[in-house]
Amino acid sequence: MYIVPIFGMIFFGWLFYLRYREKVALIEKGMDSSQIDPKPNSQPSSLKIGLLLIGAALGILLGYIVNLTFGIPNFVAYSTMIFIICGILLIYFHKSKTA
């Protein structure tokens, strides 16, 4: 039951380690570590964060409805609905930025 949070912590720890190791390698070569971040001051837009949070809320709501209606286990219903709705809204965000 605790495998998912443990896996998540290990995964994100591994990502931070790789990022740190890459910056250390650049510094050892005498290069500037800002080359990794082409836009270091770029912040995620508030629209993107808002759509992601709305997607999570709608995903939880739809997951609850799917759980009650079809009897799908909690974890499966909630996680799939959150990912589907957040993905749809982030695709919408990307399309609205390019159009």
C-alpha positions, 0 to 999 in steps of 0.5 A: 500500500505504501509502495506508490509514495515510496516510489514517488519519493525515490523517483523525484530524488533521482531526478534532483540527483541527476539535475545536481550531477549535470550542474556539477559536471558543467561547473567542473568544465568551467562552463556556466550552469545557467546554460541548463536553464535557457530561461531561468526567470520563466515562471509557470503561467497562472492560467496553466496552474489554474487549469491544472488545479481545476483539472484535479478538482474535476478529476476527483469529482468524476472519480467519485462518481465513477467509483459510486456508479461502476464500483471501480476501486478508489485509487483507480477511479480517482487517479485515472480521472485526475490524469485524464482531466488534467491532460485534457486541460493542459492540451487545451492550454497548449492549443490556446497558446499556439493559436 
